[in-house]
């Protein structure tokens, strides 16, 4: 779950001041292509880089409620999801956005695409599906009533969604039918689900929760996390190296996800999302963004320094 801005602001006044200075809490990140980074604020705007990730400019998004997720299934063509069934579409790499009609008013927290096939999930077990690159969306019956925080498809048929209370569902027919999965070790809510193929996957969550399956989700084994943190965003790069955000740490795996170690640390970073960016990676927290270059994480200048800093 990403409903922690208020909690962090109360616990860390300095972070609250940073949020006030920038008036942007970075919620998600994606790339429309051509070396451009798109940082989704939780309300009112998107921050687009100039193609070199050295300068960011705001793009106003004047809609009510909170912005939740962003994805670009094709270069220049992307979607934003948010509260009250909000779905926005761009065909010009994020410069302008238009609302889409969808058959739900639930808060939509996550979006995933495989080519022209796409799925959006959210509160109340809501799942939307498109077969035409987002031109039209239809509702799928998930059979769930809880909030879904993550949805992932390994291929057009096999997909998984996970969320609050350790709930997880699975489909083997592209979402025409969904069935619940019971993971006995799921003591906390899930933040994310990720699969490398139909068999091998992970579900991660609060307080270092990390579950591993090698049979498509029939059975799950608990893995040891080196940190007792909220594990949120997993990705395996082309070399097979695994990456996983863990608040103030980024974990890596060099053995296919069997073991994980800390590869980067910074106090009060609260890194929550990591995505591919060309031949490298981008990672974001609520107040910062980083790019992986020459074997190191380099912080990007997203917000200008205030005169008093």
C-alpha positions as CSV (number, residue, x, y, z in Angstrom):
1,X,0.0,0.0,0.0
2,X,1.2,3.5,-0.7
3,X,-1.1,5.3,1.8
4,X,1.8,6.6,4.0
5,X,2.4,10.2,3.0
6,X,0.6,11.6,6.1
7,X,2.3,9.1,8.4
8,X,5.8,10.0,7.1
9,X,5.0,13.7,7.3
10,X,4.0,13.4,10.9
11,X,7.1,11.3,11.8
12,X,9.6,13.3,9.9
13,X,8.8,17.1,9.8
14,X,11.8,17.7,7.5
15,X,10.2,15.5,4.9
16,X,6.9,17.3,5.3
17,X,8.7,20.6,4.6
18,X,10.3,19.1,1.5
19,X,6.9,18.1,0.3
20,X,5.5,21.5,0.9
21,X,8.4,23.2,-0.9
22,X,7.9,21.0,-4.0
23,X,4.2,20.5,-3.7
24,X,4.8,17.1,-5.2
25,X,4.9,13.6,-3.6
26,X,6.3,11.3,-6.3
27,X,3.9,8.4,-6.6
28,X,5.1,6.4,-9.6
29,X,7.6,6.5,-12.5
30,X,7.6,5.4,-16.2
31,X,9.2,6.3,-19.5
32,X,7.4,7.4,-22.7
33,X,10.6,6.6,-24.6
34,X,13.4,8.6,-26.1
35,X,15.2,8.9,-22.8
36,X,12.4,10.8,-21.2
37,X,11.4,10.1,-17.6
38,X,7.9,10.7,-16.3
39,X,7.5,11.1,-12.6
40,X,3.9,11.0,-11.5
41,X,3.0,13.2,-8.6
42,X,0.2,12.1,-6.3
43,X,-1.9,15.0,-7.4
44,X,-2.1,17.9,-9.9
45,X,0.8,17.2,-12.1
46,X,3.4,15.0,-13.9
47,X,7.1,15.9,-14.1
48,X,8.6,15.2,-17.5
49,X,12.4,15.2,-18.1
50,X,14.0,16.9,-21.1
51,X,15.4,13.6,-22.5
52,X,18.6,13.8,-20.6
53,X,17.1,13.4,-17.1
54,X,18.8,16.6,-16.1
55,X,15.8,18.9,-16.2
56,X,12.2,18.3,-15.3
57,X,9.2,20.4,-16.1
58,X,5.7,20.1,-14.6
59,X,2.7,19.1,-16.8
60,X,-0.6,20.1,-15.1
61,X,-3.1,17.4,-14.6
62,X,-6.3,19.1,-13.4
63,X,-8.4,16.3,-12.0
64,X,-9.9,15.7,-8.6
65,X,-8.5,13.0,-6.2
66,X,-5.2,11.2,-6.0
67,X,-3.1,10.0,-9.0
68,X,-2.0,6.4,-8.4
69,X,-0.1,4.8,-11.2
70,X,1.4,5.5,-14.7
71,X,2.5,3.2,-17.5
72,X,3.6,3.6,-21.2
73,X,2.8,0.4,-23.0
74,X,4.2,1.9,-26.3
75,X,6.5,4.9,-27.0
76,X,4.5,8.1,-26.5
77,X,1.3,6.2,-25.6
78,X,0.5,6.0,-21.9
79,X,-2.1,5.8,-19.1
80,X,-2.5,7.3,-15.6
81,X,-4.9,5.8,-13.0
82,X,-6.3,7.3,-9.9
83,X,-9.3,7.8,-7.5
84,X,-12.9,7.3,-8.4
85,X,-12.3,5.2,-11.6
86,X,-9.9,7.8,-13.1
87,X,-8.1,6.7,-16.2
88,X,-6.2,9.2,-18.3
89,X,-4.6,8.6,-21.7
90,X,-1.8,10.4,-23.6
91,X,-0.7,10.0,-27.2
92,X,2.0,12.7,-27.2
93,X,4.4,11.3,-24.6
94,X,2.7,12.8,-21.6
95,X,2.4,16.4,-22.8
96,X,-1.4,16.3,-22.7
97,X,-3.9,13.9,-21.1
98,X,-7.5,13.0,-21.9
99,X,-10.0,11.1,-19.6
100,X,-11.2,7.6,-20.6
101,X,-14.6,6.1,-19.9
102,X,-14.3,3.0,-17.8
103,X,-16.9,0.8,-16.1
104,X,-15.9,1.4,-12.5
105,X,-15.7,4.2,-9.9
106,X,-13.3,2.4,-7.6
107,X,-9.8,3.7,-6.9
108,X,-7.4,2.2,-9.4
109,X,-4.0,1.6,-8.0
110,X,-2.0,-0.4,-10.5
111,X,-1.7,-0.9,-14.3
112,X,0.1,-3.6,-16.3
113,X,0.5,-4.0,-20.1
114,X,1.7,-6.8,-22.5
115,X,1.6,-5.2,-25.9
116,X,-2.0,-4.3,-26.7
117,X,-3.3,-6.3,-23.8
118,X,-3.6,-4.3,-20.5
119,X,-5.0,-4.7,-17.0
120,X,-5.8,-2.2,-14.3
121,X,-6.7,-3.2,-10.7
122,X,-7.7,-1.4,-7.6
123,X,-10.0,-1.1,-4.6
124,X,-12.9,-3.5,-4.1
125,X,-11.2,-6.1,-6.2
126,X,-11.8,-4.1,-9.4
127,X,-10.0,-5.3,-12.5
128,X,-10.3,-3.7,-15.9
129,X,-9.0,-5.2,-19.2
130,X,-8.3,-3.9,-22.7
131,X,-7.5,-5.9,-25.8
132,X,-7.0,-2.9,-28.1
133,X,-4.2,-0.9,-26.4
134,X,-6.5,1.0,-24.1
135,X,-9.0,2.2,-26.6
136,X,-11.8,0.4,-24.7
137,X,-11.9,-1.2,-21.3
138,X,-14.2,-3.9,-19.8
139,X,-14.6,-5.1,-16.3
140,X,-13.4,-8.6,-15.2
141,X,-14.9,-10.4,-12.3
142,X,-12.0,-10.9,-9.8
143,X,-14.2,-12.6,-7.2
144,X,-12.3,-10.4,-4.6
145,X,-13.6,-7.6,-2.5
146,X,-10.3,-6.2,-1.0
147,X,-7.9,-3.7,-2.5
148,X,-5.6,-5.0,-5.1
149,X,-2.2,-3.2,-5.0
150,X,-0.4,-5.0,-7.8
151,X,-1.3,-6.9,-11.0
152,X,1.2,-8.8,-13.2
153,X,0.9,-11.0,-16.3
154,X,3.7,-13.4,-17.3
155,X,2.1,-13.8,-20.7
156,X,-1.4,-13.2,-22.2
157,X,-3.0,-16.0,-20.2
158,X,-1.2,-16.3,-16.9
159,X,-1.7,-13.4,-14.4
160,X,-1.7,-12.7,-10.7
161,X,-3.0,-9.9,-8.5
162,X,-2.3,-9.2,-4.8
163,X,-3.2,-6.7,-2.1
164,X,-4.5,-6.1,1.4
165,X,-4.5,-8.7,4.1
166,X,-2.3,-11.1,2.1
167,X,-5.0,-11.7,-0.5
168,X,-3.9,-13.0,-3.9
169,X,-5.8,-14.2,-7.0
170,X,-4.7,-15.9,-10.2
171,X,-5.9,-16.4,-13.8
172,X,-4.9,-18.9,-16.4
173,X,-7.2,-17.6,-19.2
174,X,-6.3,-13.9,-19.5
175,X,-8.6,-12.8,-16.7
176,X,-11.9,-14.4,-17.9
177,X,-11.9,-16.2,-14.6
178,X,-9.9,-15.5,-11.4
179,X,-9.4,-17.9,-8.5
180,X,-8.1,-17.1,-5.0
181,X,-4.6,-18.4,-3.9
182,X,-3.8,-19.1,-0.3
183,X,-0.3,-18.3,0.8
184,X,0.0,-19.5,4.4
185,X,3.0,-17.3,5.2
186,X,1.2,-14.1,4.1
187,X,1.0,-12.4,7.5
188,X,0.9,-8.9,6.1
189,X,-0.5,-7.1,3.1
190,X,1.1,-7.5,-0.3
191,X,2.6,-4.5,-2.1
192,X,3.7,-6.3,-5.2
193,X,3.6,-9.5,-7.2
194,X,6.1,-10.3,-10.0
195,X,6.7,-13.4,-12.2
196,X,9.7,-14.2,-14.4
197,X,7.6,-16.9,-16.2
198,X,4.5,-19.0,-15.6
199,X,6.1,-20.8,-12.7
200,X,8.6,-18.6,-11.0
201,X,7.3,-15.6,-9.0
202,X,7.5,-13.5,-5.9
203,X,5.0,-11.6,-3.7
204,X,6.4,-9.0,-1.4
205,X,4.9,-6.8,1.3
206,X,5.1,-5.1,4.6
207,X,7.8,-5.8,7.3
208,X,10.1,-7.7,5.0
209,X,7.4,-10.1,3.7
210,X,8.9,-12.0,0.7
211,X,7.2,-15.1,-0.6
212,X,8.6,-17.3,-3.5
213,X,6.8,-19.8,-5.7
214,X,8.2,-22.2,-8.3
215,X,4.9,-23.7,-9.4
216,X,2.9,-20.7,-10.5
217,X,1.4,-19.9,-7.1
218,X,0.1,-23.3,-6.0
219,X,2.6,-23.3,-3.1
220,X,4.7,-20.4,-1.6
221,X,7.8,-20.5,0.6
222,X,8.9,-17.6,2.7
223,X,12.3,-16.1,1.9
224,X,14.5,-14.2,4.2
225,X,14.8,-10.5,3.6
226,X,17.9,-8.8,4.9
227,X,15.8,-5.8,6.0
228,X,12.6,-5.5,8.0
229,X,11.2,-3.0,5.6
230,X,8.3,-2.6,3.1
231,X,9.3,-4.4,0.0
232,X,7.5,-2.9,-3.0
233,X,8.9,-3.1,-6.5
234,X,10.8,-6.0,-8.1
235,X,12.5,-6.3,-11.5
236,X,14.9,-8.7,-13.2
237,X,17.1,-7.1,-15.9
238,X,18.4,-8.6,-19.1
239,X,21.4,-10.1,-17.3
240,X,19.2,-11.9,-14.9
241,X,20.1,-9.7,-11.9
242,X,17.2,-9.1,-9.6
243,X,16.3,-5.7,-8.0
244,X,13.9,-5.0,-5.2
245,X,13.1,-1.7,-3.5
246,X,13.0,-1.7,0.3
247,X,12.4,1.8,1.6
248,X,15.9,3.1,2.4
249,X,17.6,0.2,0.7
250,X,17.7,-1.4,-2.8
251,X,18.2,-5.2,-2.7
252,X,19.8,-7.2,-5.4
253,X,20.0,-10.9,-6.3
254,X,22.6,-12.5,-8.5
255,X,21.3,-16.1,-8.2
256,X,17.9,-15.8,-9.8
257,X,16.1,-14.5,-6.7
258,X,17.1,-17.2,-4.3
259,X,19.0,-14.8,-2.0
260,X,19.0,-11.0,-1.7
261,X,21.5,-8.6,-0.4
262,X,21.6,-4.8,0.2
263,X,23.4,-3.0,-2.6
264,X,22.5,0.6,-1.8
265,X,21.4,2.5,1.4
266,X,20.4,6.0,2.2
267,X,18.6,7.3,5.3
268,X,15.0,8.6,4.8
269,X,15.0,7.7,1.0
270,X,11.7,5.6,1.2
271,X,12.3,4.3,-2.3
272,X,9.2,2.6,-3.5
273,X,9.3,2.0,-7.3
274,X,12.0,0.8,-9.7
275,X,11.5,0.4,-13.5
276,X,13.6,-0.2,-16.6
277,X,14.8,2.9,-18.4
278,X,16.4,2.1,-21.8
279,X,19.3,-0.1,-20.9
280,X,19.4,1.0,-17.3
281,X,17.0,1.6,-14.3
282,X,15.1,4.4,-12.6
283,X,14.1,4.4,-9.0
284,X,11.9,6.9,-7.1
285,X,10.9,7.7,-3.6
286,X,8.4,10.4,-2.5
287,X,11.0,13.2,-2.7
288,X,13.7,11.9,-5.1
289,X,14.6,10.0,-8.2
290,X,17.7,8.1,-9.1
291,X,19.3,6.5,-12.2
292,X,21.6,3.5,-12.2
293,X,24.8,4.5,-14.1
294,X,28.3,2.9,-14.2
295,X,27.4,0.5,-11.4
296,X,26.2,3.2,-9.1
297,X,22.9,4.9,-8.2
298,X,23.0,8.7,-9.1
299,X,20.4,11.1,-7.7
300,X,18.6,13.2,-10.3
301,X,17.9,16.9,-9.8
302,X,14.1,16.8,-9.9
303,X,13.4,19.7,-7.6
304,X,15.5,22.9,-7.4
305,X,17.1,23.6,-4.1
306,X,15.3,26.2,-2.1
307,X,17.0,29.5,-1.3
308,X,17.2,28.6,2.4
309,X,18.7,25.2,1.9
